[in-house]
Structure formats: C-alpha cells, structure tokens
Amino acid sequence: MSFISPAHLLLISVAAIWGFAFVAQSAGMDYLGPHSFNAARFILGALSLVPLWILMGKQRLPQGKTLLYGGILAGSVMFAGFSFQQIGLLYTTAGNAGFITSMYIVLVPIAGIFLGQATNMNTWIGVVLAVIGLYYLSIGPDLKIGYGDLLELIGAFFWTAHVIIIGWLSRKVDAIGLSITQFMVAAVWATGAAMLYETPVLGDFQAAWLPLLYAGIASSGIACTLQIIAQRKVEPSTTALILSMEALFAVLGGWLLLGEHIGIKELIGCSLMLAGMVVSQWPAKRKRQLAAQS
C-alpha cells in the first residue's frame, strides 16, 4: 500500500509548479515592477477560475460571510507574502528565494504550538531532514544575509500564516470560491501598490505575457486551488513540509532553463528533502494499516 495519498501528490504538484514559477517571476521583472507583475498575475489567476466556478454550479459549497471574510484575510496575507517574495527577487537569486521562502516549514509547526495544535516527533524529524536538505541545496559555509534574502525571510512569515489560514478555511468554504476571492483581494492591494510606487504601461505587460501566463494561470489559479483542495485532508505542518519541495523544483528549474549547475551537494539535498517527506508521512499511514488489519 502506498503511503503517498492523492492529496499528497496534489501538494507535490503544487510545489513543482511554484518552484518553476521562480524562473518565470524573475523573467517577468525584466519588463514589470514587482507590484505590477503581481497585480496582473492575481487578476489572471481569478479570471482563469471563473469558468470552473460557474461549471461547478450546485456542487459548490455554500457561500457566506466565512468565505468573504476568510477570502479578505487570505488574500491580504497572500499579497504581503508575494510582495516580499517578488521584491526580494530583485536583489537575490531564484535559488536563494526558493530556499528562504521554504523556511515556513519550520515556522508552521512552531506557530501551531501556540495555536494549540499537536506536533508529533515524526513531523519534527521530517522538518529537520528537510531543513538540512535545503541547506545542502542552497546554502554555503560563507552565507551572508543580503537585503533580498531578508525580504524573502519576512515573506516566509506571511506564507506561514497563509498555510495556517488556508488549512482552517479549506474545510469550511468552497475551494474555487475561496481562490477567486483571495486573488481578487490580492489584486486590489497589488494594483493600489503599483499605482503608488510604479508606472506600468501596456507594452510592459505585453512584453511579459509568457511569464505572466505561467505565474497567473498555472502558479496562481491552478496551484493555489489544488493547495486548498489538498489541505482538506492534510494537516498544516505536513502541508508546509511537502510544499517546501518548491525549493527543490526552483533549483531544478534553474538547471533546466537557466543552465545552472547541480552537483553532488545539491543531489544530497534533494534526497534529504524527500526523506523528510517520507518520514513525516510513514508513521500515520502505518498506524492506519495496522488498525485496518486488526
């Protein structure tokens, strides 16, 4: 029996999409400022989901104040996380951004303790393995925290909050409706910031059409909705651990698309990250199997 469930596979797919998005985000800022890029991607993310939301019809979960207020909260936190991430990419590499953003795998279970959530030893072992793996992937002995890295680290705190918020909302509201709502809220914030701090023109958006399509439809519309669906069956700490694999895919994307080198050190990091994911999943699955056999 496999100990990787469909929900886990969805989250791994999300991590892959997000990892390769770091390449698209870096490329997009050759033409657009960070807030302008984010505003466009959020709008595309929301629009790409409207047809699916309409097709769902009566299959949609009930809408109400929980969706509205939850969407406002999730969208505001998402805007902050993406803003720090996108601005940080102006001053650091995609690989560093992927690594530092993924540090929320440590912050989520710590935050869970203050929220009264149980965190077992197996999760912590998985977290430790994943963090060591991330170190091997991205960090050298002479690491210095630059301005861009600091912005990415601040953003990691907002991604921590977003994982926890989505973990709570995903069991209460319609996934597609929540995705659209949070993207619309984030788009309003990003548009306001772009008008205040940037001077985008139509030609800039046209020049960045390919990165925007990937970031807006694949990374935003598709991936964030898959995240919400998957988190209905996966606890926040485990979700954060699996989604941290986006750092692995960010490095892979750099290798495939930017010609960056992957050596033995990076391969060790990938192996440790995968080991961390397996360790975090194995005990719970084994308990269920033993219960079924008794």
Disulfide bonds with the S-S distance in Angstrom:
none
